[in-house]
Amino acid sequence: MTLRRLCLVLLTAVVALGAANPAAARSMEKVLETGALRVGVSLFTPWTMQNGAEELTGFEVDVARKLAEDLGVTPVLKLYPWNELIGALESDQIDIIAAGMSITPARALRVNFSQPYADGGVSLATNTVRTEKVEGLDDLNDETYRIAAVKGTVAEELARRLFSRARLNLFEQSDQAAEALLAGKVDAYLEGYPMPQFLALENPDVVDVPLAKPLLVTRAGFAVPKGNLEFLTYLNAWITAREADTWLPSTHYYWFDSLKWRDTFEE
């Protein structure tokens, strides 16, 4: 193939690639032109919650509002069941997902992720009395200890892997497992972060979170449609700036490491 022929082929490929993603360069412009940022969220404490007046509140709500404020637009929060969020993004119902969505290779096949802006994962809560002689994580991996988890969750899979020699007690709901831990019917409880932290804050004399970090750490990022590189660049710059000025860390601390938000929250 001649050099001229090769250049023509490459030029055709570049043009075709641009034509295949005609909305990629316009999505950011559309947000600015319409003056509205459509944000997809899903209910999960304390990422996004709905109070008694059906008003949305939580970490992601604060994030969405701050992001929209910095863009100079109005945030339009749209609530979806968790398994419908990516479909809503792909069908142009929303501009962005802000729902504590873990960055995974499988999801990255369908969306473009920003760099991480929050952590998630699975944490360990222990009954302080029943585990007072436990000096390390390996000590719990013994048949004398009972580990609680909710059936069918990532926490169950992790419990089976880390505590294969312990007795695994599975529950249908998280509140049942929490009650068992408080009553001393189980010695430890694996659950999605930050539920164990909240349990310890509410019951400091009974429950402890002995590890500084979750047993399984996940990274949450914003999700935008494929090809929307301009918006993705802005989001990464926004995350960097809001981490540097401590807005993101302090907001995360308020929602995940304290219970102050409950003073103004109504179920």
C-alpha positions as CSV (number, residue, x, y, z in Angstrom):
1,M,0.0,0.0,0.0
2,T,1.4,3.4,-1.0
3,L,1.9,6.2,1.6
4,R,-0.9,8.2,-0.1
5,R,-3.3,5.3,0.0
6,L,-2.5,4.7,3.7
7,C,-3.2,8.3,4.6
8,L,-6.5,8.2,2.8
9,V,-7.5,5.0,4.7
10,L,-6.6,6.6,8.0
11,L,-8.4,9.8,7.2
12,T,-11.5,7.8,6.3
13,A,-11.4,5.9,9.5
14,V,-11.1,9.1,11.6
15,V,-14.1,10.7,9.8
16,A,-16.1,7.5,10.2
17,L,-15.3,7.4,13.9
18,G,-16.5,11.0,14.3
19,A,-19.7,10.2,12.4
20,A,-20.4,7.2,14.6
21,N,-20.5,9.4,17.7
22,P,-22.2,12.6,16.5
23,A,-23.5,13.4,20.0
24,A,-20.2,13.0,21.8
25,A,-19.1,16.6,21.3
26,R,-22.6,18.0,21.8
27,S,-23.6,16.5,25.1
28,M,-21.6,18.9,27.2
29,E,-22.8,21.8,25.0
30,K,-26.4,20.6,25.4
31,V,-26.1,20.7,29.2
32,L,-24.8,24.2,29.1
33,E,-27.3,25.4,26.4
34,T,-30.4,24.0,28.2
35,G,-29.1,25.1,31.6
36,A,-30.0,21.8,33.2
37,L,-27.9,18.8,34.3
38,R,-30.0,15.6,34.4
39,V,-28.5,13.4,37.1
40,G,-29.5,9.7,37.6
41,V,-29.6,8.6,41.2
42,S,-30.8,5.5,43.1
43,L,-31.9,5.1,46.7
44,F,-29.2,3.7,49.0
45,T,-28.4,5.2,52.4
46,P,-26.6,7.5,52.7
47,W,-25.7,8.0,49.0
48,T,-29.3,9.1,48.1
49,M,-32.3,9.0,50.4
50,Q,-35.9,10.2,50.3
51,N,-37.2,12.0,53.4
52,G,-40.8,12.2,54.6
53,A,-41.6,15.1,52.2
54,E,-40.3,13.0,49.3
55,E,-37.4,15.3,48.9
56,L,-34.1,13.7,47.9
57,T,-31.1,14.1,50.2
58,G,-27.8,12.4,50.7
59,F,-24.2,12.5,49.6
60,E,-24.9,12.2,45.9
61,V,-27.5,14.9,46.1
62,D,-25.0,17.3,47.5
63,V,-22.5,16.2,44.9
64,A,-25.0,16.7,42.1
65,R,-26.0,20.2,43.3
66,K,-22.3,21.3,43.7
67,L,-21.4,20.0,40.3
68,A,-24.3,21.8,38.7
69,E,-23.5,24.9,40.6
70,D,-20.0,24.9,39.3
71,L,-21.3,24.3,35.8
72,G,-23.7,27.2,36.1
73,V,-26.8,25.0,35.5
74,T,-29.7,23.6,37.4
75,P,-29.5,20.0,38.7
76,V,-32.5,17.8,37.7
77,L,-32.4,14.7,39.9
78,K,-34.0,11.7,38.4
79,L,-34.6,8.6,40.6
80,Y,-34.3,5.1,39.1
81,P,-34.1,1.5,40.4
82,W,-30.4,0.6,40.5
83,N,-30.6,-1.9,37.6
84,E,-32.1,0.8,35.3
85,L,-29.5,3.5,35.7
86,I,-27.2,2.5,32.8
87,G,-30.1,2.0,30.5
88,A,-31.4,5.4,31.3
89,L,-28.0,6.9,30.5
90,E,-27.8,5.0,27.2
91,S,-31.2,6.1,26.1
92,D,-30.4,9.8,26.8
93,Q,-32.9,10.1,29.7
94,I,-30.0,11.5,31.8
95,D,-26.7,13.1,31.3
96,I,-24.7,11.5,34.1
97,I,-25.0,8.8,36.8
98,A,-24.1,9.9,40.3
99,A,-25.1,6.9,42.4
100,G,-22.0,5.5,44.1
101,M,-21.5,3.3,41.1
102,S,-18.4,1.1,41.4
103,I,-16.0,1.2,38.5
104,T,-15.9,-2.2,36.9
105,P,-14.6,-3.5,33.6
106,A,-18.1,-4.9,32.7
107,R,-19.8,-1.5,33.3
108,A,-17.0,0.3,31.4
109,L,-18.1,-1.6,28.3
110,R,-21.3,0.4,28.4
111,V,-20.3,3.8,30.0
112,N,-17.3,6.0,30.4
113,F,-16.3,6.4,34.0
114,S,-14.6,9.4,35.6
115,Q,-11.8,9.0,38.0
116,P,-13.0,7.9,41.5
117,Y,-14.5,10.5,43.8
118,A,-15.8,8.2,46.6
119,D,-15.0,4.8,48.2
120,G,-17.4,1.9,48.9
121,G,-17.0,-1.7,49.7
122,V,-17.7,-4.3,52.4
123,S,-16.9,-3.6,56.1
124,L,-16.7,-5.7,59.2
125,A,-18.6,-5.0,62.4
126,T,-17.9,-7.1,65.5
127,N,-19.6,-7.7,68.9
128,T,-17.1,-6.2,71.3
129,V,-17.8,-8.7,74.1
130,R,-17.8,-11.8,72.0
131,T,-14.6,-10.9,70.2
132,E,-12.6,-9.3,73.0
133,K,-9.9,-12.0,72.7
134,V,-9.6,-11.6,68.9
135,E,-6.3,-10.0,68.0
136,G,-6.4,-10.3,64.3
137,L,-8.6,-11.0,61.3
138,D,-7.3,-14.6,61.0
139,D,-8.5,-15.3,64.6
140,L,-12.1,-15.0,63.4
141,N,-11.6,-17.7,60.8
142,D,-12.4,-20.4,63.3
143,E,-15.4,-22.7,63.9
144,T,-15.9,-21.1,67.3
145,Y,-17.0,-17.9,65.7
146,R,-20.2,-17.1,63.8
147,I,-20.2,-14.6,60.9
148,A,-23.3,-12.9,59.7
149,A,-24.1,-11.7,56.2
150,V,-27.1,-11.0,54.0
151,K,-28.0,-13.9,51.7
152,G,-27.0,-13.4,48.0
153,T,-24.8,-10.3,48.5
154,V,-21.1,-9.6,47.8
155,A,-20.7,-9.7,51.6
156,E,-21.8,-13.3,51.7
157,E,-19.2,-14.2,49.0
158,L,-16.5,-12.4,50.9
159,A,-17.4,-14.1,54.2
160,R,-17.2,-17.5,52.6
161,R,-13.8,-16.7,51.1
162,L,-12.2,-15.0,54.2
163,F,-13.8,-17.1,56.9
164,S,-14.2,-20.5,55.4
165,R,-13.7,-22.3,58.8
166,A,-16.1,-20.1,60.7
167,R,-19.8,-20.7,60.9
168,L,-21.7,-18.6,58.5
169,N,-25.2,-17.3,59.5
170,L,-27.1,-15.9,56.6
171,F,-30.1,-13.5,56.9
172,E,-32.7,-12.3,54.5
173,Q,-32.4,-8.6,55.5
174,S,-29.7,-6.4,56.9
175,D,-31.7,-5.4,59.9
176,Q,-32.0,-9.0,61.0
177,A,-28.3,-9.5,60.8
178,A,-27.7,-6.2,62.7
179,E,-30.1,-7.3,65.5
180,A,-28.3,-10.7,65.8
181,L,-25.0,-8.9,66.2
182,L,-26.4,-6.6,68.9
183,A,-27.9,-9.5,70.7
184,G,-24.7,-11.5,70.6
185,K,-26.2,-14.2,68.5
186,V,-23.3,-13.8,66.0
187,D,-19.8,-12.5,66.6
188,A,-19.2,-10.5,63.5
189,Y,-21.2,-9.1,60.6
190,L,-20.1,-8.3,57.0
191,E,-22.1,-5.6,55.3
192,G,-21.8,-2.9,52.6
193,Y,-20.0,0.3,53.7
194,P,-21.0,2.4,55.6
195,M,-23.7,0.3,57.4
196,P,-21.2,-1.3,59.9
197,Q,-19.8,2.2,60.7
198,F,-23.3,3.5,61.4
199,L,-24.1,0.5,63.6
200,A,-21.0,1.2,65.7
201,L,-21.7,4.9,66.0
202,E,-25.2,4.0,67.2
203,N,-24.1,1.3,69.6
204,P,-20.5,2.2,70.7
205,D,-20.6,-0.1,73.8
206,V,-21.7,-3.2,71.8
207,V,-20.4,-2.8,68.3
208,D,-16.9,-2.1,66.9
209,V,-15.5,-1.6,63.5
210,P,-11.9,-2.9,64.1
211,L,-10.5,-2.3,60.7
212,A,-9.6,1.2,59.4
213,K,-10.6,0.3,55.9
214,P,-13.3,-1.9,54.4
215,L,-12.3,-5.6,53.8
216,L,-13.3,-5.1,50.2
217,V,-12.7,-1.6,48.7
218,T,-14.5,-0.4,45.6
219,R,-14.1,3.0,43.8
220,A,-17.1,5.0,42.7
221,G,-17.0,7.2,39.7
222,F,-19.4,9.3,37.6
223,A,-20.7,7.6,34.5
224,V,-21.4,9.4,31.3
225,P,-22.3,8.1,27.8
226,K,-19.7,6.5,25.6
227,G,-17.8,9.0,23.5
228,N,-18.6,12.0,25.8
229,L,-14.9,12.8,26.3
230,E,-15.4,16.5,26.8
231,F,-17.7,16.0,29.7
232,L,-15.4,13.3,31.1
233,T,-12.4,15.7,31.0
234,Y,-14.5,18.3,32.9
235,L,-15.6,15.8,35.6
236,N,-12.0,14.6,36.2
237,A,-10.9,18.3,36.6
238,W,-13.9,18.9,38.9
239,I,-13.0,15.9,41.1
240,T,-9.4,17.0,41.3
241,A,-10.3,20.6,42.3
242,R,-12.9,19.6,44.9
243,E,-10.6,17.1,46.5
244,A,-7.9,19.7,46.7
245,D,-10.1,22.3,48.4
246,T,-11.4,19.5,50.7
247,W,-15.1,19.9,49.6
248,L,-15.4,16.3,48.6
249,P,-13.6,14.8,51.7
250,S,-15.5,16.9,54.1
251,T,-18.9,16.2,52.4
252,H,-18.0,12.5,52.4
253,Y,-17.1,12.6,56.1
254,Y,-20.5,14.3,57.0
255,W,-22.5,11.6,55.3
256,F,-20.4,8.5,55.9
257,D,-18.5,9.0,59.2
258,S,-21.1,10.8,61.3
259,L,-24.8,10.7,62.1
260,K,-25.3,14.5,62.1
261,W,-27.4,14.3,59.0
262,R,-30.0,12.3,60.8
263,D,-31.0,15.4,62.9
264,T,-32.7,16.8,59.8
265,F,-33.8,13.6,58.1
266,E,-37.3,12.2,58.4
267,E,-38.1,8.6,57.3
